[in-house]
Amino acid sequence: MTPEQLILEADRCVKCGLCLPHCPTYRLLRNEADSPRGRIALIQALADGSLPADPTLSRHLEGCLHCRRCESACPSGVAYGAMIDGARQLLNSRRSSWHSAFKQQLIKRLSQPRRLKKWLGFARLAKRFGLLQWLARQRFGVSSRLAAIANQIPTPGPKLPALLPTHTASGRSALLFTGCVSQSLEPQLIEAAIELLRQLGYAVEIPEAQHCCGALHRHSGGLQQAQQLCEHNSALFEISRVGVIATLASACHNELLEHCRTTPPIRSLVELLLEQPWPAELTLRPLPQPVLLHQPCSSRGDHAARLLQRIPKIQLLPVPQRLGCCGAAGSHLLFQPGISDGLGAALLEEIRALKAPLLVTQNSGCALQIRNLLQQAGVAIEVLHPLELILRQLQQTRH
């Protein structure tokens, strides 16, 4: 959005305040400047030049989680998500800040799977000698928070071929969009997704040339970089000749669905599993235990709950999320520690109170945040993607 477009969109806000109860940062901080209504006023002042792009203004605008809960509550239909993206782009253009430049460069590197894998290789070495665990416990800002994430690194998964055949002769094919985080930090999720697609009769294509979806860049004001990534992925989808693009993380799914133009439909694999008929021999083993269901901000539907309810005897317990967000919010868990920790602490209390051994969430960033919260608190709760739990029950039935 241009400054003029930001002003026009801000004028649509009637300042009714119906958004306030839905905003996690307002509920946490109780500051009008950290609410959608307050931020819209700040965006308007930034766009018309009546307020400078100073650290105070930046703090309030960058504190937004981009959960977009306010949009569903807004009677005027203000496009708040697009506004906050445009405002952050304007902030970046009007300030000279080493912090902003560092943030953009870090996001660029973390969203490139090859570079991320190299960094994780060094992190594994540091973990062997206890350096990573020590750094994660310190208060060294971004470095310590990166170390806390890297402390979760699993054993590297095998290098996957570009095409995996189906287990049946259905002739269907799917391109699996793995995302930058899952490729490096969730190899077991990718393996589960591949196996489930093949069991449903899909040949699975995993192009090595796929890039980050661009959400991290877009929500930090890097709209040009996000668009470039989107165009690259769209071109890749077009030449693949598959029947469907299957996504794993809900945040990636939303970014692709909203900004990428492509002929093959973009569907979450959770939705595909709900819609497609299963072969008769595929059944799910009962799971007679409570399972916590975390609802990411980027996943508003009930698809995950409906899929998991197919597991006999499962007791799904929704996590209340009194404040509305786990605190991950893309890069927030790195760059907004105060907000991220405040929201995370509230969520941790709710998880502990429910007393279940397992939690499922559909977004990679949320899984990283929740695993880190549980690890630091010494709470032994396993965190899985719904697809991992489905495959676990499916595998136990088949063997």
C-alpha positions in Angstrom: 0.0 0.0 0.0 1.1 3.5 -0.8 0.9 6.2 1.9 -2.2 7.5 0.2 -3.8 4.0 0.2 -3.0 3.6 3.8 -4.7 6.9 4.6 -7.8 5.9 2.6 -8.0 2.5 4.3 -7.5 4.0 7.8 -10.4 6.4 7.1 -12.7 3.3 6.9 -12.1 2.6 10.6 -15.0 4.2 12.6 -13.0 3.8 15.9 -15.9 1.7 17.4 -13.5 -0.5 19.4 -15.2 -3.8 18.6 -11.8 -5.1 17.7 -10.2 -4.5 21.1 -11.5 -7.7 22.9 -10.2 -9.8 20.0 -6.6 -8.4 20.0 -4.1 -10.5 21.9 -1.6 -7.7 22.4 -4.2 -5.3 23.7 -5.5 -8.0 26.1 -1.9 -8.6 27.3 -0.7 -5.0 27.5 -3.9 -2.9 28.0 -2.4 -0.1 25.9 -4.6 1.6 23.3 -1.5 2.0 21.0 -1.2 -1.8 21.0 -4.7 -2.3 19.8 -5.9 -2.4 16.2 -7.8 0.9 16.6 -4.8 2.6 18.1 -2.4 1.2 15.5 -4.7 2.4 12.7 -4.5 5.9 14.1 -0.7 5.6 14.3 -0.5 4.3 10.7 -2.6 7.3 9.5 -0.3 9.7 11.3 2.8 8.0 9.9 1.4 8.0 6.3 0.4 11.7 6.4 3.7 12.7 8.0 2.3 14.0 11.3 4.3 11.4 13.2 7.9 10.4 12.5 9.1 6.8 12.2 10.7 6.9 15.6 11.4 3.9 18.0 8.2 4.5 19.9 6.0 4.3 16.8 8.0 1.4 15.5 7.5 -0.5 18.8 3.7 -0.3 18.6 3.4 -1.2 14.9 5.9 -4.0 15.1 4.2 -5.4 18.2 1.2 -6.5 16.1 1.0 -10.3 15.8 -0.7 -10.2 12.4 -3.3 -12.7 13.8 -6.0 -10.7 12.0 -8.6 -11.6 14.6 -9.7 -8.0 14.5 -10.7 -8.3 10.8 -13.5 -10.8 11.6 -14.9 -8.4 14.3 -14.7 -5.2 12.2 -18.2 -4.0 11.0 -16.5 -1.7 8.4 -14.4 -4.5 6.8 -11.1 -2.7 7.3 -8.2 -4.6 5.6 -6.1 -4.4 8.7 -3.6 -7.2 7.7 -2.7 -5.4 4.5 -2.5 -2.1 6.3 0.0 -3.3 8.9 2.1 -4.9 6.2 2.1 -1.6 4.2 2.9 0.4 7.3 5.9 -1.8 8.2 7.2 -1.3 4.6 6.7 2.4 5.0 8.5 2.3 8.4 11.5 0.5 6.8 11.7 3.2 4.1 11.6 6.1 6.5 14.1 5.0 9.1 17.7 4.1 9.2 18.0 1.4 11.7 20.6 -1.3 12.2 17.9 -3.3 14.0 15.6 -3.2 10.9 18.5 -4.2 8.5 19.6 -7.0 10.8 16.0 -8.3 11.1 15.6 -8.3 7.3 18.9 -10.1 6.8 18.2 -12.7 9.5 14.7 -13.5 8.0 16.3 -13.8 4.6 18.8 -16.3 5.8 16.4 -18.3 8.0 14.0 -18.7 5.2 16.5 -20.3 2.9 16.5 -24.0 3.6 20.1 -24.6 2.5 21.5 -21.8 4.7 19.3 -22.9 7.6 20.5 -26.5 7.3 24.1 -25.3 7.4 23.4 -23.1 10.5 21.7 -26.1 12.1 24.8 -28.2 11.4 26.9 -25.8 13.5 24.1 -25.8 16.1 24.2 -29.6 16.4 27.9 -29.4 17.1 27.4 -26.8 19.7 24.6 -28.9 21.3 27.0 -31.8 21.7 29.3 -29.7 23.8 26.5 -28.1 25.8 27.1 -24.6 24.4 23.6 -24.4 22.8 21.8 -25.3 26.0 23.9 -22.7 27.9 23.2 -19.9 25.4 19.4 -20.7 25.3 19.3 -20.1 29.1 21.0 -16.6 28.9 19.5 -13.2 28.2 21.3 -12.4 25.0 18.3 -11.3 22.9 18.0 -12.8 19.5 21.0 -15.1 19.9 19.5 -16.8 22.9 16.1 -17.1 21.3 17.7 -18.7 18.2 19.6 -21.1 20.4 16.4 -22.1 22.2 14.8 -22.9 18.9 17.9 -24.7 17.6 18.0 -26.7 20.9 14.9 -28.6 19.5 16.7 -29.7 16.3 16.0 -33.3 15.5 18.3 -35.8 13.8 18.4 -34.9 10.1 16.0 -36.7 7.9 17.1 -38.6 4.7 17.4 -36.6 1.5 14.2 -37.0 -0.3 13.8 -37.8 -4.0 12.0 -35.2 -6.2 9.2 -37.7 -7.0 7.8 -40.5 -4.9 5.4 -43.0 -6.5 2.0 -43.7 -5.2 1.1 -47.0 -3.4 -1.8 -47.5 -5.8 -2.5 -47.0 -9.5 -4.8 -44.0 -9.1 -2.8 -41.7 -11.4 -3.2 -38.7 -9.0 -0.3 -36.5 -8.1 0.4 -33.8 -5.5 3.2 -31.3 -5.0 4.1 -31.2 -1.3 4.9 -27.6 -0.2 7.2 -28.2 2.7 8.0 -24.7 3.8 11.4 -23.5 5.0 11.0 -24.4 8.7 9.6 -27.9 8.2 12.4 -28.9 5.9 15.0 -28.3 8.6 13.2 -28.7 11.9 10.3 -31.1 11.2 11.6 -33.9 9.0 9.3 -36.4 10.7 6.3 -34.2 9.7 7.4 -34.3 6.0 7.8 -38.1 6.2 4.3 -38.4 7.6 2.8 -36.2 4.9 4.5 -38.2 2.2 3.3 -41.5 3.5 -0.3 -40.3 4.0 -0.4 -38.9 0.5 0.9 -42.1 -1.0 -1.6 -44.1 1.0 -4.3 -42.0 -0.4 -3.1 -42.8 -3.9 -1.0 -39.7 -4.7 2.4 -39.7 -6.4 4.3 -37.0 -4.4 6.5 -34.4 -6.0 8.9 -32.4 -3.8 10.7 -29.8 -6.0 14.1 -28.9 -4.5 13.7 -25.4 -6.1 10.6 -24.5 -3.9 11.3 -21.4 -1.8 9.9 -19.9 1.4 6.2 -18.9 1.1 7.2 -15.3 1.9 5.0 -14.7 5.0 7.9 -13.8 7.2 9.1 -11.2 4.7 5.7 -9.8 4.1 4.8 -9.3 7.7 8.1 -7.6 8.4 7.6 -5.1 5.6 9.5 -6.8 2.9 6.7 -6.8 0.4 8.9 -6.9 -2.6 10.9 -9.9 -1.4 7.6 -11.7 -0.5 6.2 -11.0 -4.0 9.4 -12.4 -5.6 9.1 -15.6 -3.6 5.5 -15.9 -4.5 6.1 -15.5 -8.2 8.9 -18.0 -8.1 6.7 -20.6 -6.3 3.8 -19.9 -8.6 5.9 -20.5 -11.7 7.1 -23.8 -10.1 3.6 -24.9 -9.4 2.5 -24.2 -13.0 5.2 -26.3 -14.6 4.8 -29.2 -12.2 1.6 -30.5 -13.9 0.3 -31.9 -10.6 -3.3 -32.1 -9.6 -3.0 -30.3 -6.2 -0.6 -28.3 -4.1 -0.6 -29.8 -0.6 0.5 -27.6 2.3 1.5 -28.5 5.9 1.8 -25.4 8.0 -1.3 -23.2 8.3 0.7 -19.9 8.0 2.3 -21.1 4.7 -1.1 -22.2 3.5 -2.7 -18.8 4.1 0.2 -17.0 2.4 0.1 -19.1 -0.7 -3.7 -19.1 -0.9 -3.9 -15.3 -0.6 -1.0 -14.2 -2.7 0.0 -16.9 -5.2 -1.9 -17.3 -8.5 -1.6 -20.8 -9.7 -3.7 -23.3 -11.7 -3.4 -26.3 -9.4 -5.6 -25.8 -6.3 -3.8 -25.1 -3.0 -5.1 -27.3 -0.2 -4.0 -28.2 3.2 -3.2 -31.8 3.6 -5.5 -32.0 6.6 -8.3 -30.9 4.4 -7.4 -33.4 1.7 -7.4 -36.2 4.2 -10.9 -35.2 5.2 -12.2 -34.9 1.7 -10.6 -37.9 0.0 -12.1 -41.4 0.4 -9.7 -43.7 2.3 -8.9 -47.2 1.1 -10.8 -49.8 3.0 -7.7 -51.3 4.6 -6.7 -48.0 6.2 -8.2 -47.8 9.7 -7.1 -45.9 12.8 -6.2 -47.5 16.0 -8.1 -46.2 19.1 -6.3 -43.7 21.3 -8.0 -43.7 24.7 -6.3 -40.7 26.2 -6.8 -36.9 26.3 -5.1 -34.9 23.5 -4.8 -31.1 23.6 -5.8 -29.3 20.4 -4.1 -25.9 19.9 -5.7 -23.6 17.4 -3.2 -21.4 15.6 -4.2 -17.8 14.7 -3.6 -18.8 11.0 -6.1 -21.8 11.2 -9.6 -20.7 12.0 -11.5 -23.7 10.8 -12.3 -27.0 12.4 -10.5 -29.3 9.9 -7.9 -30.5 12.3 -10.5 -31.3 15.0 -12.7 -33.2 12.5 -9.8 -35.2 11.2 -8.5 -36.1 14.7 -12.0 -37.1 15.8 -11.8 -40.0 13.4 -9.4 -41.6 15.8 -11.6 -43.9 18.0 -11.9 -43.1 21.7 -9.7 -39.9 21.4 -10.6 -37.2 23.9 -9.9 -33.9 22.2 -9.4 -31.0 24.6 -9.2 -27.5 23.0 -6.6 -25.2 24.6 -8.6 -22.2 25.8 -6.0 -19.5 24.8 -7.4 -16.8 27.0 -5.2 -14.2 25.3 -5.8 -15.6 21.8 -2.2 -16.4 20.7 0.8 -18.5 21.7 3.2 -15.7 21.0 5.1 -17.2 18.1 3.6 -15.0 15.4 6.2 -15.6 12.8 9.3 -13.8 13.8 7.8 -12.4 17.0 9.4 -15.2 19.1 12.7 -13.8 18.0 12.2 -10.0 17.8 9.4 -9.3 20.3 10.5 -11.2 23.4 8.3 -9.2 25.9 5.1 -9.9 24.0 6.0 -13.4 23.0 7.0 -14.4 26.5 3.9 -12.8 28.0 1.5 -14.6 25.7 3.5 -17.8 26.0 3.4 -17.8 29.8 -0.4 -17.5 29.8 -0.7 -20.4 27.3 1.7 -22.6 29.4 -0.6 -22.2 32.4 -3.6 -23.3 30.4 -1.7 -26.3 29.0 -0.5 -27.4 32.4 -4.0 -27.2 33.9 -5.4 -29.6 31.3 -3.0 -32.4 32.3 -2.7 -34.3 29.0 0.4 -36.1 27.6 0.1 -34.9 24.0 -0.6 -31.6 22.2 -1.3 -31.1 18.5 -1.0 -27.9 16.5 -1.2 -27.3 12.8 1.5 -24.5 12.5 5.2 -24.9 12.6 5.9 -21.6 14.4 3.4 -22.4 17.1 5.0 -25.9 17.5 8.4 -24.3 18.0 7.1 -21.9 20.5 5.1 -24.5 22.5 8.0 -27.0 22.5 10.3 -24.3 23.8 7.8 -23.2 26.5 7.4 -26.8 27.7 11.1 -27.6 27.6 12.0 -24.5 29.6 9.3 -25.4 32.2 10.4 -29.0 32.4 6.9 -30.2 31.3 6.8 -33.6 29.5 4.2 -33.1 26.9 4.8 -34.3 23.3 3.9 -31.8 20.5 2.9 -33.1 17.1 1.2 -32.0 13.9 -2.2 -33.6 13.4 -0.7 -35.5 10.4 1.9 -37.1 12.6 -0.7 -38.4 15.0 -2.9 -39.7 12.3 0.1 -41.6 10.7 1.1 -42.9 14.1 -2.3 -44.5 14.7 -2.5 -45.7 11.1 0.9 -47.3 11.3 0.0 -49.1 14.5 -3.1 -50.5 12.8 -1.2 -51.8 9.8 1.6 -53.5 11.6 
